[in-house]
């Protein structure tokens, strides 16, 4: 068996969580392969809304196992907030949730370091979620981190205190005053106390050698879907650096984030919005600062699931989309939030970038909004409600033409179309 992949093709927030939830009944295992609680995957069904930050989006299907892979970084307190909310909703995630021993832990001081680093950048802030993502990955690659499998070690507390002391020394040298800094409205001492309580509670979970489990499952004929977080344009190597996340968000990250070989990667599903959004700082060629951008933000409820910050909105960017498709080896496209463009009588699509006298068709090394201007093709909008569309043949002709143009430009089929936030508002083409 192969591992199929679902990942984002833009700057994150594409709607991957919904599609993973829709696809889950087809798979035995859903495995998250990178990122941490900076992710916010929203699933809506039965009139209820759920937001997941660490737990895979297949958790709502009790017959499917959900694996937090080795490439994910975990804040135990945030993880248990998720678990407790699911339990309040009548679910028991412990029954179908597995956690890799090799996943690294986010310490409370990682979050302090994140705040200190972001504060020190002033006007050049990257727009961090302040969840400790960058500092945790820094410790991981500096061979200084603490992993989930270390929770059971007799010297766990001593290792924690040693790393904490190193972090606090770095923060003091930065000049950042952390004495009054709050973590999720809690003092550091209170957060740390709750963090250790969550560490104790983690021992009730099934903590496994996930790379062995996943490969043995594939050998046994089990179907696996790998779930990505953030988006391709936030990849630490290939995204709009330095305004990126700290992990590899592309298909290649599946291999290192789950411990599977490249030849075991199957179908790659690339998820993108019918328009573009971005949270935080960084270049965004098609960003709109007018009423159209605000209409997208309000209609699409474009506010960060993790931070609550308003997302920047703009027209679809084909050069960036083609670049993402190339990097990921995408087989099938999934277009989200077509309904958000319902009220637009006309829609623009960026087909190229203009840089001086040069017309660029591909995504450049340096993406500078001051030097690069989008070149648009204008298309007729469908200017109609999609609520009564129960099958693809029901969609307006203008929407069908919009999809066909994207398919022709990208060279791939749009096989899934989302026309609303609920899991039922999903059409297969």
N, C-alpha and C positions, 0 to 999 in steps of 0.2 A: 504493500500500500504506500501511497504518497501522502505528504502533508500539503494540503491546500492552504492558501494564504489570503487573508483580507488585510489590506493596509490602505492608508490615505495617500492621495496623490497631490495634495495641496499643502497648506500651512496648518494642518490639523483641523479638528472640529467638523470633519466632513460627514459624520453620521455613521461611522464604522460600527458603533455599538448596536444600533438598530439592525444593521444588516447581519452582524454576527448572531444576534438573537433570532432573526428570521431564518438563518441558515442552520441553526443549532440542531433542529430535529433530524437533519441529514447526517450528523456526525456523532461518533462515540465520545470524542474528546475535543474540548476547546482549550487551547494553550496560548496564554499571553507570553510574548517573547521579549519585550523590552519596555523601557520607561518605568514610571512609578506613579505616585499619586498626583503628579502634574497632569495626568490624563483625566478626562471627564467624559465617560461614555454613557449617554442617556438612552434609556429604553422606556417606551410608553406602551402600555396595554391595559385593557380592562378599566380604563379611566384613571389609572395610576401612573405616576412618573417615578422612575428610579434612576439614580446617578451612581455609576461605579467608577472608582478611581484606581483600584488595584485588582479587584476580583474580575476574572474574565466574564464577558457578557453572555455566556451560555448558562450562567448560574440559575436562571429561572426555569430551566428544564431539568428536573431531578434525575432523569434517566441518563443524562450526559455528564461525564466527568469534566471538571474544570481544573486546569493546571496553571499555577503561577510559576513560570519558568525561571531558569537561572539568570537570564538577562534582565529580569525585572528587579527593581530595588524597592524595598518595603519599609514603610513606617508602621510599626506594629499598632500604634494608637489609631492611625487613620484606617488601617485594615479592620480593626475591631469595631470602629464606628460603623463601617459598612456592614459588617456581620450582624451587629446589633439591630441596625435598621431593617435588614432582611428578616431577621427573627421577629421583629415587631410586625412585619407584614405577613407572618405565618409561614416563613420558609426556614429551613435548617441547612445553611450552606456547609456546615461541617460534614454533611453526608456525601457531598459530591465535589468537595474542594480539596485539592492536593497542592502542597507548597514545596518548591525545590530547596534542598539543603544548601545549594550553591547561590541562592539569591542573597544579595547584600542588604544589610539593614541600614536604614536612615536613622541616625542618632539625633536627639534634640539639638546637639551642638552643630550638626550639619546644617540645620535650619538657621541657627544663629549665623553661621559662616556665610550662608547664602544671602542673608539680609545685609551682612557687613560688606560683602563683595559688591552687591547691587548698589548699596548706598555710596560706596566709594567711586562708582563709575559716573555719578552725576548725570550730565546730559547724554552720556553714551550708554545708559542702561539698556539691557537687552530685553527687559520686560519679564524677568523671572517670575515664576509662580511662588517663589520663596518657600518651596517645600523641601529644600535641601538636596535637590536632584544633582546639580553640578558638583558640589563638594563630596557627595557620596560616590559618584562615579570617579572623581579624582582620587579618592582613597582606594577605590577598587583597583584602578590601573596603577596606583602607586604602591600596590601590594600592602596596604595598611588597613584594609576594611575588615569588618566583622560580618559573618554570614549567618543565615538562619540556622545552619547546622551546628553553629557554635553555641546556640542557646543552652544546650544540654551539657556543655563543658564545665568542669569544676571551677575553672578560672575565668568564667565569662565576666563576672563583675569587675575583676581586676583588669581585664582587657578593655572593658568599657571605660573605666576610670582613667586608664592610661591614654586612650584615644581622646577622651573628653578633655583632659588636661592639655594635650597637644593643640586641640582646636581652640580652647580658650586663650592659650598663649598667642596663637596666630591672630585671633580677634582683637586682643589687647594691643598688639603691635599695629593693627590697622587703624586704631583710634576710634573704632565704633563703640558707642556706649550701649552695651547690651543689658545694663542693669535694669532698665525699665522697658525693654523690648518684649512685646507679647507674642506668643505663638498661639494662633487661633484663639485670641482673647484670654489666654492663660499666661500666668507668670512662668518663667523658665522652670522654677522648682516644682510647680504644680504639674506642668506638662511632663517633666521628667518622672514624677511619681506615677502619673497615669501611664506613661510609656512603659515603665517597668511592670506595672500591673498587666498591660497588654502582652508583654513578653512572657509572663507567667501563663497567661491564657493561651498563647500560641502553642503551648505544649499539648493542648487538646486536639490540635489539627493533625492531619496526616502529612508528616514531613518526610519527603522521599528523595531518592536519587532520580530526579526527573528525567535526566538524559537516558538512563537505563530503562526506566518505565516506558518512555515514549517509543524508544526503538523496539523494545519487546512487544509493545502494543501494535506497532506497524507490522512486525514480523507475524503477529497473530491475526492479521487481517483487519485490525481496527482502523476506523477512519478518523483522521485528525485535521482540525482546522486551526491554523495559527492566527492569532489576533494581534495586530499591531496597534500602537498608540502614537499620538501626534501625527505628523504627516511627512511625506518625502522632502518637501521644501524646508523642513526643520532638521533633516539629517545632519549629523555633526560633520560629515565629510563632504556631502554633496548639496546641502541646503544653502540658504542665503547667509553664510558665515560672516560675522560671528553671531548673528541673531538666530541662533539655532538651539536645539536641545542638546543633551549630552550623550546621546546614544545613536546607534544606527537604526533608523526607522524604515529602511528599505528591505527588500526580500533577502539580501545577504545577511541581515541581522537575525533572520529566522534560524540560520544554521548555528551561529554562535550563541544565540539567545535561548535555544532549546537543546542544542547538542545533537543535531541531525546533520547528515552529510548533504551536499548540494544535489546529489542525484535522487534524493528522496523528496525534493520539492515538486509538488504537483501543479494544480491550477492556481494562478495568481489573479485574484480579483482586486482591481483598483477602484477605490471609491473617491468620487469627486462631487462637489456641489455644482449646480447649474450656474453658479456665480462663484465668487471667491471671498474668503474672509481671512483675517489675520488678527491675532491677539498680541498685544505688546509692541515693542519697537521692531524696526527693521524695514527693508525696502518692500514695496508693494506697488508695482507699476500701474495696475488698473484700479487703484483705490479711488473711491468717489467721496468728495467732500460736499456733496450737494443733496438735494431732496431725494434723488434716486438712491443714494447710499443710505440715507436715513430710512427710506421706505423698505429697503432690504433688511436693515437692522431690526426694525420693528416687526415686519412681516415674518422674518425668520427667527424671531426671538434670539437674536445674536448677542448673547451675553455669556461670558465664559462659565462653563459648568463647574470649574475648579475655583476661579477667582471672582466671578461675578462681573468682571470688567466688560464694558461694551466692546464688541468686535468691530474691527475696521472692515468695511465692505466694498466690493468692487465687481466689475464685470469679469467674466470667464477669461482666463489667460491661457491661450492655446500653446505658445512656446514653452511655458512652464509645464503644462500638462503633457506635452509630447516628451519633454525631458524626463519627467517622472515615469512615464510608460517605458521609455528606453532603459532607465536604471533598474526598474523592477521586473522587466520581462513580463509585463501584464498580458494576460490572455483574454480577460473579460472586464468590461467597464460597468460600473454601478453609478448611476446619476441620482443624486439626492436633491431634495428641496426644489423640485421643479415648480411646486405650488407657490413658492415665494415670489416667483416672477409672474404670477397670474395677472396682476394689475398693470403690467407694463405694456403700453401700445407698441413700443419699439425696444429692441434689445441689442446691445453691442457685444461683440466678441473680439478680443484682441487676437490678431492673426500674426503680427510681427512687432518688433521693437525698432524704433527709429533712434539711432545714435549718431548725431551729427548728420553727415551725408550718407551714412551707411544704414542699410536695412537689414536687421538681424532676424533670422528665422529660428535660431537656437538660443538656449538659456546661457547667458554669458558668465564668465568667472566673477566679474565684478558687476553686481546689480545695483546701480545707483539711480535713484528716482530723479535726481537732478540732471543726469546725462541721458537717461533713456526715457523715451516717450512711447506709449502704446499706439499702435496703428489698428484702427477698428474697422470691422465690417458690421454694418447695421442690418438687422433682420427684423422682420415683422413679429411682434409679440402675439401671443394667443389671447391675451386680455379676456380670459374666461376662467370660471371656477372649475376645479378638477374633482370636486367632491363626489360627483356622480360617475366618475370613471372607474369601472370595476374590471376592465380589461384594456389591453393596449389599443384595440380598435376604437375605443371610446375617446381617446385623447384628441384634442384639436389638431387640425392640419398644420398650424403654425408651430406647435410643439413638436410634431413629428418631423417637420422640416428642420427645426433647430437640432434635434437629435441626429438626423441624417447628416447634416453638415459636420457635426462633431465627429461622427463615425468616419466620414470621408477624410477629414483632416488628420485624424489620429491613426486611422487604419485598423480600428478595432470595433467590435460591436458593443453597443450599450445594451446589455442583456437584462439589467434590472433597473427599474425606474421607480423612485420614491415620490409620491405625490401628497405626502402628509406625514406627521410625526408618529402616528400609531403604527404598530407592526403590521396591521391589516392593510394599511395604505401603501402597499408595495405591489408593483406590477412586474411580472416576468415577461420579457419580450421574446 
